[in-house]
Amino acid sequence: MAGAITRGVLFVHSSPRALCPHVEWAAGSVLGTRVSLDWIEQPAAPGMYRAEHSWQGPQGTGSRLTSALRGWAHLRYEVTEEASHGADGSRWSHTPELGIFHAATDVHGNVVVPEDRIRAALQHVGDPARLQVELHLALGQAWDDELEPFRYAGAGAPVRWLHRVG
């Protein structure tokens, strides 16, 4: 692995059972290793399954994971990539209805809205409803609204600690 190394998480919020092995294969092909996910039922969508996978790889791995899973019917997922030397963090959110939303993130995982996006939204300062629409788009609000029930349903999922302290 040349270049800076980063890490992140693949959150599969909902997948049909038949698609689960294909998700593992796609993630494994990007990560260069066999990926075997612990699939559990997704309470927010009966008949669907959810899984999480922590990964480590070169900068850009998050975008490659996102692209490998893009466009599959009924698949809802998010990919995070932590900031690393010379690169901001990122979050990609995907739903079948909305497609992919990408945002840069800070060290706490907050969406960072670029200056040009804010300037474009401010062109609608005389129309508060349109200004709100533009800001919601910049923040990926529609993706958050659609994914939140799936995130919440995973709140009781098993936790895997990644770092040892001390």
N, C-alpha and C positions, 0 to 999 in steps of 0.2 A: 504494500500500500504506500504509494508515493504521496508526498504532500502532507498537509496538516490532517490530523485525525480528529474526528468528532464523534459524538454519539447522539442517539435519539431513541424514539419509541414509535413503533407502528401500532396504532390502535385500530383494530377491525371492530367496528361497532355493530355491524350486522352483515351476515353472509348466509346465503342458503347452504345447506349441508353439502350439496353437490359441488359447490364452488370452493369449499374449504381447502381441499388438496391443491387446487390450482393457485390459490392465494399463497400457500406454503411454497410451492414450486417457483412462483414469480418472485417472492421475497428472497428465496434461496439463490436464485440466479443473479439477483442484484448484489446480494451480500457475499456471494462466493462460497457459501457453506450450506449444508442441509439445514432447513428450518422446519421444526416440528412444533406447532402451536398447540397450546392447551385450550381447546374449544369448549366453551360452556354455553348453555342456552341463553338467549337474549330475551329477558322478560318483557322488554318494550315491543318486541315483534315475535310473536309465537311462530315457531318453525325456523327461526333464524338463530345464528350462533355468533358469539363474540370471542375475541382473543386479543392479547397484547404481546408484543415482542420488543425487548430492548436490543438495540443494535449498536455496533461501533464500526466506523469505516471512514474513508476519506471524505473531505468536504464534497458536497453534492450528492451524497448517498441518499439523502431524504428526497431530493427531486427525482432521482432515478427510481426509488421505491414507488413514489407517487405515480410516475409515468407508467411503470410496469402494471399497476392496478387500475389505471384509468379506463373508464367507460364500461366496466362490467356491470351488467344489470343487477339491481338489488344490493349492490355492495356499497356500504357506508364505511368510511375510514378516515383517519387522520394520521398524519406523519409529522413528527417533530424532529428538528435537528438543532442541537445546541450550538451557540456561538463558539467559534474556534479562532485560532490565530488568523487574522485578516478577513474574517467572514462573520456576518451577523447570523443570529439564529433565524430559524424559519419554522412556519407551521403551514401545512397543507391540509385542507378539509375537503372531502368529496362526498357528494350525495348523488344518487342517480338523477334526481330532478334538476339539480343546480350545477352539476359538474364540479370543477375544482376551484377553490379559492386559495390563494397564496398570500401570506403576509410575513414580513420580517418581524422578528421578535427580539425583545431585550433579554437581559439575563434572568428575568423573573418570568418569562413566557408571555409578557404583555405584547399585544400587537403594536407595532410602530408604524404610524401613518406618515408617509413621505411628505415633505413640504409641498411638492407640486400637487399632490392629491388634496391637501388642505386648501391650497390656493384655488384649485378648480371648484371645490365645494363652496368657497366663500364668494364665488361669482353669483351665487344664489341667495345672498344674505337678505335681499328684499323679498324673498319667497321662503318663509320659514319651513313650509312643508317640503319643498324641493331641497333645501339645505339639509334637512333631516334625512331625506332619502339618500343624498350623496354621502353624508357621513356614515350612515348605516352600511352603505355599499363598501366604503373604504375600510370599515371595521369587520366586514364579513358577517354582519348581523343575521342575514337570512340563513347562512350555514350554521351559525351557533343556535338559532331558533330550531332548526330541523334536527340537529344532532344532540341537543341538550337532553331530551328524554332517553336517548341511547347511552349517553355518558352517565346520567343519573342511575340508570338501571345497572350499570357496572360498578356502582359504588360498593357493593358487597362482594365483589370479585376477589379472589385470592391475591394477596400482595406479595411480590417478590422483591426483597431488598437487594439493591445492586452494589452498594458501597459499604466497605467496612471502615469503621471509625477507630482511630487509634493506632 
